């Protein structure tokens, strides 16, 4: 049977299990497993490509997660309505510069990943990766939104 036909069923199965769990680290691991299955189907990696791809991608994914959740979370905590209303122009400028620096770090991290991936994947597969990432996160957010509507 074609894996692409089974994938939606597997995603649904894992997603139901994902929402039933309570532990955050378990949820992160389940999302990672869903991502691996989704990307594997979308990218159609050979065993040699997968062997080289996953360590690179996992390193990238962990670093970008760290940047997004540590630095951006700290910056966004300073952007409450109350904090913004009390902020002077100099403080706002500093905060904006910090946000831009974090965005730049994320951009450079992605650029480094793409450069590394070019040594193991065809450019078309790198583009498919970007599309797969976008589609995966869109579906994840959609399922999370659908779950919220049922409550």
Secondary structure, DSSP 8 states (H G I E B T S, - for coil): --HHHHHHHHHHHHHHHHHH---HHHHHHHHHHHHHHHHHHHH---HHHHHHHHHHHHHHHHHHHHIIIIIIHHHHHTTSHHHHHH--HHHHHHHHHHHHHHHHHHHHHHHHHHHHHTTTS-HHHHHHHHHHHHHHHHHHHHHHHHHHHH-
